[in-house]
Amino acid sequence: MATGEIEVWSGLCSWLYALFRSNPPSNQALVEYSGVGPGSRVLDIGSGPGASLEHALRAGAQVSGVDPSPSMVKRASRRVEDARVVQGSAEHLDFADGSFTHVWAISSFHHWTYPDAALDEIKRVLDIGGRVYLMERRLDEGKTGHGLTMAEATELASSLSGMGLAETRVDPLRAGRHDYLVVTGTVTV
């Protein structure tokens, strides 16, 4: 993958991921943490095989997902027939302004090629009072990889605040055997 390109998983990678990670505890944990229910309109960025969509739908929410891999879109669409799942990236969300009350990304933020553009798109598709949830595995300070350190999460929360989001914060969240950080903010204008 060249720099600046959106990461797209092959059918084989998608199949292996879905086989071993079809229902990670992080998905249920974030759905519960977010408090979605009837009247909630959820967008999952990097929806993968659709686990969080399934949990949010069970909670009564209307659900949509976006993933760059056609094979993941197909898997999520089959798993959650009542969801609108489209191929795309965080940087270009094919949804109308103000469409959602909740937008989240569970362990996908670290894959985004252009995080600032993606955050602008998230703000655009969130309704007034809508909330963003960026959940990543917690990394020890000085480590790099699939996740965020507390310092990186705090910087991300500051970026959300700088974009005009209110009530920005970083919360720890335990899911299964792993510790996560959830960066959140609310659209007020």
Helices and strands as residue ranges (DSSP letters): H 11-20, H 25-34, E 41-45, H 51-58, E 62-67, H 70-79, E 84-87, E 100-106, G 109-111, H 115-125, E 126-137, H 150-162, E 166-175, E 178-186
